[in-house]
Amino acid sequence: MTAARPVKRVPAPLSESGIGKSGKPEMHFGHVDGELRIGEVRLFDCWRLGAIDTPQGPRLMDAQACKTEGPADILIGTQSSAAAIRVQANGTQMLIILDTAFLSNAASGTKNVEWLIRQAMSERGK
């Protein structure tokens, strides 16, 4: 799943300078501090969700939700409360998961990996 896809999980907030630079599909796991712009997409008015089961399948472990403006596919949540999105910017397809512990050891009993694989595979068809 990650051979051709950079996966980035950083302790610092996600930053515009670290997203969409590889030219390959990317996955980013992290939180937004204030506001984040990725191409034409803006994430803002964010708040912490903590651990929560989602109707989409995965269990969020240390999640955040943000209001979203622009051409993003909302994968978990809604436009007014998104925890995971798919974005196309600078010729790069990106999955942004606003959860620093989405793939943590505590998440090992969840369906998070299977959900992530489905999302990555669905990008191939686009």
C-alpha positions in Angstrom: 0.0 0.0 0.0 2.8 2.5 0.7 5.5 1.5 -1.7 4.7 4.3 -4.1 2.9 6.5 -1.6 4.6 8.7 1.0 2.9 8.3 4.4 3.5 11.1 6.9 2.6 11.2 10.5 4.1 14.1 12.3 3.9 15.3 15.9 3.6 18.9 14.8 0.5 20.3 13.1 0.1 19.7 9.4 1.6 22.5 7.4 1.1 23.7 3.8 4.8 23.4 3.2 4.8 19.7 3.9 1.8 18.6 1.9 1.5 17.8 -1.8 5.2 18.1 -2.7 6.1 14.6 -3.8 4.2 14.4 -7.1 3.0 11.0 -6.0 -0.2 10.1 -4.0 0.3 11.0 -0.3 -1.2 10.1 3.0 -1.0 12.5 5.9 -2.0 11.8 9.5 -2.1 14.8 11.9 -3.9 17.8 13.3 -4.6 21.3 12.0 -3.5 24.3 14.1 -5.8 27.2 13.1 -6.2 26.8 9.4 -4.7 24.7 6.6 -4.9 25.4 2.9 -4.2 22.6 0.3 -4.7 24.0 -3.2 -8.3 25.3 -3.3 -9.3 23.5 -0.1 -9.4 25.2 3.3 -9.7 23.4 6.7 -10.6 25.7 9.5 -12.5 26.1 12.8 -11.1 22.8 14.0 -11.9 21.0 17.3 -10.8 17.8 19.0 -13.0 14.8 18.8 -10.9 12.3 20.7 -11.9 8.6 20.2 -15.1 7.9 18.4 -16.6 5.2 16.2 -17.7 6.6 12.8 -20.6 5.6 10.5 -18.1 5.2 7.7 -16.4 2.3 9.5 -13.1 3.4 11.1 -12.6 4.1 14.8 -11.0 7.5 15.3 -8.5 7.3 18.1 -7.1 10.9 18.6 -9.1 12.8 16.1 -9.9 16.3 15.1 -12.7 17.7 12.9 -12.6 20.8 10.8 -15.0 22.8 8.6 -14.0 22.3 5.0 -14.4 24.6 2.0 -13.4 23.8 -1.6 -13.3 20.7 -3.8 -12.5 18.0 -1.2 -14.1 14.6 -1.0 -15.2 14.2 2.6 -14.4 10.6 3.6 -15.3 10.8 7.3 -17.7 13.4 8.6 -19.4 16.2 6.8 -18.4 19.5 5.2 -19.0 21.2 8.5 -17.2 18.5 10.5 -14.6 16.6 8.5 -12.1 14.2 10.0 -10.8 12.7 6.8 -10.7 14.1 3.2 -9.3 13.3 -0.2 -7.8 16.3 -2.0 -6.2 16.9 -5.4 -3.7 19.7 -5.5 -0.5 20.5 -7.4 -1.1 17.3 -9.5 -1.0 15.2 -6.3 -3.8 13.1 -4.8 -3.7 13.2 -1.0 -5.6 11.5 1.8 -5.6 13.8 4.9 -6.6 11.9 8.1 -7.0 14.3 11.1 -6.1 11.6 13.6 -2.5 11.2 14.9 -3.3 7.7 16.2 -5.3 6.3 13.3 -2.8 3.5 12.8 -1.6 3.2 16.4 -1.2 0.0 18.3 -4.4 0.9 20.1 -6.2 0.9 16.7 -5.0 -2.6 15.9 -8.4 -4.3 16.7 -10.3 -1.8 14.5 -11.1 -1.9 10.8 -8.9 1.2 10.2 -6.3 -0.5 8.0 -8.9 -2.1 5.8 -10.8 1.2 5.4 -7.5 2.9 4.5 -6.6 0.3 1.9 -10.1 0.7 0.3 -9.6 4.5 0.2 -6.1 4.1 -1.4 -7.4 1.6 -3.9 -10.3 3.8 -4.9 -7.9 6.5 -5.9 -6.5 4.3 -8.6 -9.8 4.4 -10.4 -9.8 8.2 -10.5 
